[in-house]
Amino acid sequence: MTQADVVTADDEDNGLRRSITGKQLFFYTLGDVLGSGIYVLIGLVAAAVGGAFWIAFALGVTVAAITGSAYAELVTKYPQAAGASLYVNKAFGNKALTFLITVSFLSASMAATGSLATGFSSYFATLFDDGGPPALLVSLVFLALLAIVNFIGITESVVINMVMTFVEVAGLLIVLVIGVWFVAQGKADFGTLVEVDVSGDFGSPALAVLAGIAFSFFAMTGFENTANVAEETIDPHKAFPRSLVGGMLVAGLVYVLVSMAAALTVPVDTLAGSDAALLEVVKQGILPVSTGFMTTLFSVIALIAITNTTLVTVVTQPRILYGMAREDVVPGVFAKVHSTRRSPWVGLVFCGAVVAGLLVIGTLLTEAGAGLDLVNRLALVTVVFLLAIYALVIVSCLKLRGRDETEKTFRANTPLLFVGLVGNLAILGFSIYDDPTSLIWCAGLVAVGVVLFLLEYFFGNQTRPSGAERGDPEVVDEKGA
């Protein structure tokens, strides 16, 4: 496979619409990263590390930000929608490797959507005394509504994302205010912030922190989604470096402060045992406001935050299939965009069906007593895929130095890129070691992509003009119509 020659979409009659500003891109990144884990997985990180779990977030966001700088450099060289698959293809020219990266990224995005949708249902249940509707039903309806928003259009999706970012930041500010209020009362035990739990499964402080980074890394992901809207961004050479890296650094600072506030105000065991850990901070009743009101308000804010991140993943998936279809790697139907909304609607429907399948299978396994934590499992599957991709993106960035550069090209710090490479590989190795069964789920998702490839390989020639080669640019242009 090659996505190196994907046609840019300045022509609004045939392709995607270039309409995202630098400010919108900053909030697109910030909102995606902020909502993706701090509301959903903070309890798992606390359980792994102990009171010092803020360290895991700090180290995780450092590795992620370094990786983000590699993405920023590559986007300014190749401002196209193909993302990591394009960069790997440019660096190695290996079709099989490029295909694997593309399918892995698509799979990671689908797993992330499933994890977030399940997290959404957990917070939604807190709004009802009896737990509300079945969690699976809530997750599926949630997914369908986001698909509808995505169908309406990318500009509308990004604007909605920006509005929800302000709401989710407000929720995290509530946690910070509670922490400051608690400290001002003189009740905080700052020794908690340096306590690392060595009594659990990991046995040593270093392994406990590494486990926390592995769990928390899901919260750092999402920045890679911004590379996939490169064709829809105004002046990407200027917008991407500042918006992408800047958004990640701001999100990382918020993560560290919120983690400290949670550790100071709530017993770590309580955080570790909760499916909605940040809600436990509000339930402490520290502020002189009705606890019942604050609990409901925060649950609604958390739902908006999770919606924000999930919206970005839903936006990304059909655009990956769009790029693959234009290269004759998957059936050409995925390259079609709606005549008026300019949305890749076929890919949107297909990706929604796959994520729904993950949710149904995971729920059935959980109810069958398999001991499965669906949020954790799908988050880990996401992390395994993305860490491998991140490592290859950094290698690609280093390998492509000196090629296709202009005065507009951003240049990442070389020594830091090597640090980021080692960090990604270390977290990847530990994640697989800690839960090798995640590879089974990874293999299942990759198999979906392989099936699509085989369908196009054996039957795709029926939709190409006689004598046209696979990936012919003229044929590619016709597919998006």
ZADODREN-307402 format. One record per residue: y, x, z of N, C-alpha, C in turn. Coordinates in steps of 0.001 Angstrom, whole numbers, plus 500000, padded with zeros to 6 digits. Each point is the difference from the previous one (the first is absolute). Layout:
REM ZADODREN-307402
YXZYXZYXZ;...
//
This chain:
REM ZADODREN-307402
498798500826500000501202499174500000501249500859500000;501035499506499368501302500659500104501072498961500196;500906500298500950501167499154500139501253500824499768;499804501150499409501133500894499781500972499439498989;499485499167499096500847499508498917500364498532500158;499915499518501251500391498612500217501442499803499551;500243498985499212501331499782499452500915499469501088;501186500584500140500948499486500970500482498639499567;500504499247500970500223498576499753501464499629499974;500797500759499286501405499655499886500188498781499110;499054499789499109500073498844499105499521498769500746;500912499155500437499637498883500835499225498932499242;499977500068498676499256499006499246498502500248500080;499596501255500222498583500328499989499488500515501334;500837500577500836499509500658501194500631499486501274;499928500854501023500555499680501297501517500168499972;500672499355500917501462499954499985500578501007500979;500911500882499533500620501011500852501174499359500756;499777499682501292501003499218500730500144500394501470;499203500949500504500020500357501418501037501097500238;500924499765500929501019500996500313499484500988501041;500745501097500195499611500999500990499968499427501404;500968499152500340500033499384501334498795499091500203;499675499211498969498827499135500097498730500827500152;499935501131499303498825500859500083499845500589501403;501115500361500646499952500520501369499390498969500934;500466498756499927499469498960500876498584499601499592;499703500130498717498624499762499521499048500972500694;500373501278500069499184501021500670499985499776501506;501186499830500581500105499822501443499221498781500469;500159498898499302499309498782500387498502500119499860;499539500666498959498572500167499789499391500842501105;500608501130500307499450500902501017500099499378501391;501154499421500336500185499456501348499028498870500306;499747499151499061499180498838500296498513500243499899;499594501127499456498589500177499641499088500351501147;500525500440501146499084500387501046500486499823501415;501269500156500229500499499982501368499751498646500653;499986498932499220499735498676500538498497499707500083;499200500723499208498597499640499860499056500962500726;500240501318499875499005500972500452500415500838501206;501118499702500617500471500839501091499007500010501168;499293498900500199499013499940501070498859500987499795;499529500136498764498926500947499697500443501436500246;501246500314499662500516501351500219500101500284501492;500480499032500763500100500162501449498622500206500617;499000499269499495498642500134500534499432501387499733;500342500585498880499462501320499640500663501131500767;501317499911500205500753501141500528500343499849501472;500399498814500430500533499821501339501508499833499941;500664500233501111501435499779500077500821500847499053;499463501111499556500716500897499087499774499635498539;499670498743499731499654499633498612501199500101499064;501211500113500558501171500192499134499893501310499223;499266500978500570499823501285499318499244499798498697;499000499108500022499223499737498788500890499437498903;500909499094500371500919499444499008500946501077499475;500487500865500894500934501048499586499344500967499019;498781500440500314499304500941499116499579499310498702;499576498767500095499580499274498805501137499803499020;501162499613500509501125499768499092500514501319499429;499802501104500717500397501306499464499176500342498764;498681499839500118499122500268498860500319499052498846;500234498733500319500297499016498960501334500302499311;501007500410500770501308500292499409499928501199499065;499205501006500370499813501152499115499349499552498697;498989499138500128499351499458498806501000499197499172;500867499261500674501018499227499304500942500869499192;500275501211500500500876500900499245499333500445498703;498655500141500013499284500323498762500114498848499006;499851498773500502500174498831499137501409499969499417;501001500310500831501384499959499530500227500994498866;499415501195500124500147500988498933499353499510498713;498797499452500119499266499580498811500615498770499343;500541499093500811500653498816499426501219500398499183;500740500999500460501190500422499241499623500728498713;498767500474499917499513500567498735499451498917499078;499260499073500600499292498982499219500281498614500595;501169499415499712500371498697500580499312498840499294;498680499942500179499195498958499373499171499295501057;499425498856499634499347499135500976498603500451500398;499456501047499405498607500367500236499775500712501324;501035500581500614499861500599501317499061501180500037;499134500041501036499141501148500242499089500314498816;499505498969499322499101500252498872500705500753498884;501261499697499788500781500719499000500154501466500396;500324500266501274500228501369500444498729500840499912;498882499405500414498726500725499943499615500265498551;500233499035499122499684500209498590500864501098499393;501286500020500344500890501046499509499536501374500459;499515500082501237499627501296500573498646500486499512;499018499088499865498630500436499722499487499561498629;500579498944499422499555499552498690498565499560499959;499465499557501140498603499583500089499948498481500096;499460499340498978500013498543499953499182499385501127;498846500593500315499152499445501058500701500074501350;500637501137500292500715500161501258501189499044500074;500719499864498907501151499103499978499571498560500213;498904499604499375499469498655500186499615499766501461;499334500990500605499569499864501389501201499851500933;501059500773499752501202499907500822500641498622499862;500072499508498775500623498702499760499231498881500695;498687500010499851499176498977500639500058500129501520;500049501229500500500085500213501450501302499457500561;501086500214499268501285499482500478500006498483499988;499472499418498947499906498543499932499130499472501144;498889500677500265499095499591501079500678500107501360;500752501082500199500717500179501263500999498875500223;500700499629498944500984498927500110499333498673500336;498844499738499415499279498761500288499502499985501447;499446501137500463499517500073501385501148499827500979;501149500600499693501172499866500865500449498544500088;499994499318498863500384498590499989499071499180500880;498703500284499922499041499284500832500211500258501483;500272501255500358500233500344501406501251499308500528;501061500028499214501265499389500422499886498482500080;499284499397499059499819498548500036499235499587501258;499026500819500404499259499718501231500897500180501219;500838501041499971500959500189501082500980498854500090;500397499470498852500896498839499960499366498819500730;498727499755499735499327498863500634499911500175501511;499904501252500482499942500256501450501311499608500671;501121500395499403501293499610500562500247498501499836;499557499433498882500190498572499758499298499177501073;498838500463500451499240499274501014500735499930501328;500896500973500278500726500001501273501029498883500077;500303499359498873500965498902499996499373498686500462;498671499979500164499299498772500360499204500209501289;500014499007500852499248500085501256498500500053499753;499560499332498928498564499966499701499594501012498925;500905500906499655499676501009498990500347499601498586;500307498710499773500422499560498678498868499897498997;500325499941498705498987499879498943499080501232499969;498853499893499321499094501146499880500709501216499392;499707501171500546500688501220499568499819500264498505;498800499768499485499751500244498576500872499099499136;500123498728500378500829499074499233501456500453500011;500493500423501156501378500480500108500213501204499084;499055500927500008500124501210499183500018499668498512;499142499071499573499919499653498579501255499255499522;500515499087500811501224499292499633501175500977499942;500050500894500967501036501037500040499979500825498718;498821500398499584499841500794498780500461499222498770;499649498737499930500376499173498850501516499832499905;500662499811501123501455499825499992500709501265499518;499509501154500412500609501248499553499781500217498508;498855499584499493499748500111498559501000499153499215;500337498832500533500972499131499329501372500662499961;500411500601501123501283500707500044500015501133498984;498906500733499909499902501108499053500086499493498570;499372498869499740500035499437498648501424499662499583;500807499535500938501375499610499679500774501172499418;499740501239500520500640501158499392500221501143500967;500106501229499461500147501211500813501340500033500716;501085499589499319501319500055500640500038499069501202;499461498794499838499964499062501117499138500533501131;498872500659499657499116500563501020500710501077500791;500756500871499309500688501094500690501127499471500873;500725498987499535501074499419500800499424499365501267;498902499253499859499335499412501159499542501101500951;499464501093499428499560501138500802501157500562500821;501177500122499393501146500575500694500441499111501159;500002498688499772500383499072501067499009500086501160;498708500026499688498990500054501051500030501325500746;500446501072499334500119501288500673500972499913501170;501116499327499799500964499832501089499376499226501162;499177499001499688499359499210501050499005500852500780;499177500766499300498993500790500705500633501119500816;501108500562499506500721500992500789500547499358501273;500445498751499898500481499283501181498894499868501046;498766499753499545498877499913500928499752501308500726;500073501098499272499795501305500624501161500346500931;501198499545499650501139500208500897499810499244501311;499369498836499945499699499259501225499103500832500913;498988500632499418499109500854500781500772501171500604;500884500588499206500797501131500500500934499558501130;500622498842499848500889499490501052499217499758501288;498807499447499877499156499781501176499678501331500672;499679501010499193499707501313500560501195500594500724;501176499921499380501215500532500629500315499242501289;499860498678499973500262499177501180499069500398501150;498732500224499646498997500377500999500324501365500601;500408500938499162500370501335500479501232499910500891;500968499181499615501232499854500779499731499433501391;498920499239500134499635499462501304499326501032500894;499750501178499435499385501070500772498515499824500240;499337499176499186498576499720500204499081500805499077;500572500724499052499179500681498998499357501260500564;498758500218499636499282501228500364499894500857498736;500884500987499880500037500805498778498781500911499860;499264500177501080498769500779499902498989499374499077;500121498678499802499088499298499088500095500560498586;501188500447499611500233500445498630499303501311499657;499463500687500998499292501261499724498527499897500370;499541498805500314498594499813500366499150499796498745;498985500826499855499052499883498895498635499663500572;499397498942499519498709499532500511498869500868499446;499322500721500883498869500839499582498680499430500519;500055498777500531498782499404500556499259499132498981;500598499829498831499391499139498992499010500725499115;499928499568498744499002500520499067500314501399499493;501243500468500156500406501217499296499954501247500869;500131499864501313499679501095500904501024501079500198;500946500159499081501001501052500142501346499469499546;501104500533500558501325499517499601500249500121498499;499569501132499407500259500205498576499296498951499147;498734499706500323499257499004499234500548498601500238;500437499728501227500567498689500298501272499766499187;500854501027499930501229499876499221499676499871498518;499018500781499520499608499914498593499466498611499679;499229499420500936499511498636499803501166499026499936;500987500203500874501174499140499978500760500105498694;500114501208499466500673500178498710499245499257498898;498657500106500045499188499324498985500222498492500050;500031499433501222500232498562500125501431499640499596;500953500841500422501411499675499762500426500241498558;499218500772499249500435500365498662500139498786499094;499275498949500327500165498759499235501442499518500089;500627500241501156501391499589500178500957500838499171;499563501211499600500868500878499208499883499738498503;498935499315499615499790499780498574500937498914499489;500078499886498707500862499014499379501079500639499150;500418501214500405501044500673499223499534500266498578;498688500196499820499486500279498659500179498806499074;500142498795500585500225498815499171501314500075499237;500985500707500564501297500066499332499913500718498656;499061500951499889499849500714498733499562499068498882;499347498903500364499491499082498994501034498995499517;501217500070500557501082499178499451501043500897499341;499588501218499616500931500950499382500591499446498712;499191499280499228500483499454498733500963498836500203;500071499507501228500859498856500282501196500390500868;500223501329500159501091500509500828501138500531499135;501221499663500375501182500503499313500251501446500418;500146500894499041500267501423500258499015500592501012;498700500040499685498990500475500953500191501444500440;500571500879499144500192501399500389500900500118501228;500969499138500087500925500026501125499482499173501177;499370498882499697499627499052501048498788500434500816;498980500548499349498735500208500684500027501023501131;500500501219499816499926500972501103500656499511501286;501193499469499884500713499543501198499364498745500597;499634499070499146499477498726500489498603500146500581;499132500759499328498617500122500426499889500828501283;500483501233499967499889500876501173500875499475501139;501193499529499666500885499474501031499405498792500701;499410499104499246499371498828500598498859500370500920;499208500997499615498874500432500829500462500638501306;501030500834499941500493500669501200500585498996500994;500739499032499494500548498968500877498862499201500641;498995499651499207498855499263500530499268500828501056;499850501288499757499311500862500960500720500074501330;501321500110499968500780500030501231499824498702500783;500032498883499296499806498705500654498621499923500632;498980500473499287498632499984500532499898500743501320;500567501194500042499906500829501207500685499309501174;501193499474499780500747499345501080499302498727500480;499477499217499075499300498772500372498719500332500767;499291501039499577498781500415500698500299500404501434;501081500732500184500389500399501354500341498782500851;500753499067499428500370498789500739498762499211500408;499031499875499099498779499259500304499197500696501093;499887501313499922499218500752500989500623499926501391;501328499940500070500688499972501286499954498627500665;499927498948499206500122498648500559498681499261500172;498955500417499297498719499289500040498884500998500317;499066499665500905498851500882500234499260500282498697;499603501250499818499350500390498749498733499181499757;499267499679501062498774499209499837500306498623499422;501152499433500377500390498690499476500333500096498521;500730501040499631500310500206498582498724500200499192;499085500799500542498775500337499272499117498783499777;500068499029500885499118498839499889500606498807499298;501188500158499417500703498862499391499987500083498484;499820498833499354500102499924498541501455499904499550;500891499726500944501443499912499709500721500806501077;499831501329499934500396500865501108501499499952500309;500843499982498991501437499987500277500423498706500695;499266498940499782500306498750500682499817500139501508;499123500910500406499779500232501433501258500522500673;500818500757499259501261500504500559500910498834500355;500091499038499109500856498833500227499463499154501150;498688499893500095499374499169501031500217500526501416;500463501230500129500230500566501336501162499314500723;500822499260499251501093499266500624501070500886500609;500257501138499396500959500961500543501435499546499773;500287499415498853501359499537499722500292498694500745;501253499755500375500360498767500702500121498813499049;498976499793499230499952498917499023498633499341500135;499914498730499658498734499282500100498892500756499269;498941500331500722498895500750499404499313499187498906;499878498687500230499373499149498994500781499996498696;501307499899500103500848500023498804499894501343499292;500082501099500762499951501328499412498644500269499340;498944499491500619498661500193499431499886499310498645;500480498759499934499959499268498730500872500676498954;501213500386500402500921500659499067499388501280499447;499405500794500885499453501272499542498784499791499095;499204498985500292498847499713499134500457499658498586;501066499208499904500538499646498682500529501248499292;500702500854500738500516501242499405498855500877499518;498938500099500804498839500810499607499366499458498726;499926498667499884499443499392498795500841500355498777;501310499998500161500889500366498896499825501465499641;499851500864501022499823501430499756498730500278499207;498914499354500404498727500196499296500086499433498589;500686498871499864500206499412498671500737500968499092;500985500671500557500806500942499240499140501084499368;499176500632500814499153501079499498498966499487499017;499383498870500325498964499463499125500573499623498645;501234499517499983500644499667498731500077501212499093;500309501169500571500100501214499188498645500375499414;498934499884500796498675500341499468499585499036498906;500356498724500151499666499011498970500788500270498721;501231500457500133500800500369498835499357501153499247;499441500952500729499479501232499409498737499787499172;499070499204500513498670499905499398499989499604498521;500621498899499620499939499621498578500703500995499098;500964500765500547500708500980499183499121501225499727;499086500290500902499031501060499726499072499563498859;499489498785500082499149499491498927500767499905498688;501265499652500082500860499933498813500012501350499284;500231501075500763500024501330499398498655500412499445;498920499665500717498659500353499545499635499249498721;500394498728499917499685499204498811500741500520498779;501220500459500180500786500520498878499431501321499484;499079500589500768499327501217499564498559499737499577;499636498739499837498646499629499575498931500472500975;500307499975501282499032500412501014499334498776500621;500736498912500125499447498724500447500357498969498937;499367498824500024500271499006498954501484499733499792;500394499853498741501398499872499622500698498788500566;499245499008500484500620498809500562500876500340501194;499693501104500701500784500388501167501369500559499620;500234500271498730501299500503499554500967498874499655;499539498776500065500864498883499639500985499695501126;501249499738499611500998499563500966500458498600499616;500426499225500985500418498627499749501238499993499103;500068499062499100501057499986498979501401499851500576;500134499320501130501332499808500580500203500768501299;498959500099500840500148500678501288499808501498499891;499434500490498893499745501427499774499124500597501086;499083499226500535499083500452501050498600500181499417;499274501060500393498623500207499522499046499043500708;499993498759499567499386498919500768498469500046500017;499381500503498937498530500049499979499490500977501065;500623501166500065499628500962501026500253499474501396;501053499218500147500329499423501296498903499057500480;499520499147499109498929499059500354498710500759500321;499674500997499189498761500747500210500030500740501343;501095500681500293500093500759501253499931499076501206;500625498840499891499921499029501082498571499560500257;499231499841498931498601499588500143499176501085500688;500247501268499657499256501097500628500318500087501485;501276499912500357500380500064501417499407498822500766;500026498828499390499386498834500636498518500237500248;499338500655499044498586500335500186499782500939501173;500875500996500151499905500908501146500134499242501319;500939499080500053500224499235501223498795499122500335;499436499363498988498848499127500236498796500815500460;499714501094499311498860500847500379500185500555501408;501203500509500289500261500550501323499858498963501092;500486498793499747499889498934500992498549499618500237;499215499907498931498583499665500138499250501064500793;500301501270499740499356501082500750500397499962501472;501256499702500263500464499921501387499306498867500737;499924498839499350499357498851500638498496500186500149;499418500881499170498561500270500092499664500993501107;501027500455500720499760500907501118499839501446499593;500651500394498899499864501374499525500882500976500775;500765499498500959500884500873500772501125500582499182;500470499234499028501013500489499067501392499552500434;500918500954500082501418499706500184500620500066498612;500263498827499410500399499945498592501329500708499758;500956499838500908501287500672499844499809501504499972;499245500510500967499775501443500098499225500523498798;498946499281499598499161500479498903500773500076498688;500721498945499658500750500023498749501158500992500048;500597500172501184501042501014500140499434501385499781;498814500261500557499374501309499837499615500248498544;499494498987499324499672500132498574501265500373499217;501109499349500330501276500326499356500365501454500216;499882500452501248500380501368500352499124501027499282;498705499751499938499090500943499328500390500151498532;500217498891499324500423500069498601501317500762499847;500987499620500799501340500542499808500102501468500386;499299500419501030500057501415500381499470500889498883;498920499569499356499464500762498865501018500038498858;500651498862499750501005499938498945501192500879500347;500461499918501248501154500799500417499745501492499808;498810500445500381499669501417499846500071500416498533;499471499170499113500018500323498571501416499933499421;500823499104500533501385499921499526500755501280500362;499784500501501213500657501244500403499531501157499120;498688500076499755499468501050499121500609499859498604;500107498782499509500586499759498679501457500436499966;500724499708501070501410500390500076500150501514499887;499151500737500731500053501466499956499581500521498628;498988499389499422499477500454498705501001499752498870;500827498960500136500941499635498942501361500672500151;500136500881500976501266500706500163500349500761498726;501253499857499553500450500679498790499788499211498728;499358498848500098499755499164498826500831498725500064;500556499619498867500721498728499863501148499865500998;500646501106500327501088499964500969501358499983499303;500939499282500584501381499961499526500917500218501193;501279499976499744500957500174501093499961498820500970;499406498879499588499900498833500873498761500025500887;499075500910499741498731500005500714500178500418501457;499461499194500910499978500348501420498888501022500242;500217500963500918498992501020500284499646499982501484;498751499706500312499535499972501384499818501422500534;500045500148501330499826501300500643498550500458499867;499786501163499391498635500466499700499167500268501244;500478500773500988499179500211501202499614498693500692;500921499051500031499675498723500638498919499248499231;499986500146498682498950499345499211498620500509500387;499880501291500271498711500546500440499622499464501375;500993499863500875499744499403501318499518498559499832;500646499258499112499605498624499750498595499895499427;499635500930499129498656499994499421498934500184501075;500205500985500863499046500253501088499933498789500929;501155499426500309500033498834500875499235498822499433;500207499701498734499285498887499372498497500211500004;499568501205499680498561500285499952499370499944501390;500739500459501019499478499969501368499820498554500475;500975499163499736499908498601500425498899499285499216;499880500310498709498947499399499183498619500363500537;499793501280500281498704500448500505499635499321501306;500958499889500900499712499362501281499711498516499824;500741499329499121499804498564499793498588499695499526;499510500789499066498639499789499492498966500347501061;500243501082500736499084500399501077499908498925501073;501131499398500333500032499008501076499341498691499595;500087499620498719499413498738499541499487500151498572;498835500621499831499475500232498639499667498720499243;499796498878500724499665498754499297501176499485499164;501192500516500267501152499586499184499805500381498539;499178501037499753499757500428498623499258498928499194;499214499166500693499287498920499305501008498996499441;500998499660500819501039499086499539500816500635498877;500261501286500119500720500705498941499232499938498689;498686500232500083499167499988498797499993498615499353;499978498950500824500000498641499460501265499688499221;501139500442500518501263499751499308500104500815498709;499554501248500054500016500819498789499103499383498929;498890499394500434499072499378499052500675498887499205;500935499287500625500734498950499285500761500604498824;500659501130500244500730500671498934499085500522498909;498828500492500386499040500507499018499518498874499093;499770498837500591499566498845499198501062499634498962;501276500003500414501076499705499053500053501035498884;499795501269500366500004501063498997498872499793498985;498805499668500505498858499811499112500218498800499073;500618498940500526500299498842499150500916500389498855;501037500785500318500920500422498949499326500982499043;499172500879500541499371501040499177499064499380498953;499213498991500425499004499436499092500523498837499160;501020499297500530500460498801499287501461500078499575;500714501017500453501423500090499705500303500216498541;499069500593499245500252500236498579500137498704499212;499537498893500601500109498716499316501440499495499973;500834500517500911501395499553500062500960501011499385;499462501164499526500849501000499351499895499860498479;501099500231499307499952499943498535499004501018499455;499455499724498841499037500899499381500619501374499763;499301501031500462500464501375499826500915500499501089;500441499132500926500898500424501087499207500748501065;500582501070500514499363500785501050500346499424501373;499142500311500986500249499580501372501326500574500486;500867499145500552501288500465500507501037500223498919;499765499512498772500969500147498915501344499409500424;501098500767499950501300499507500469500442498710499335;499706499840498704500434498788499316499252498781500529;498729500186500285499205498906500558500462499708501424;500308501077500749500476499856501377501254499144500037;500935500206499093501235499229499989499732498523499800;498976499679499198499719498608499694499365499263501170;499357500734500910499248499349501072500873499287501012;501191500546500228500826499402501035500711498740499557;499891499675498739500744498857499478499457498690500566;
//
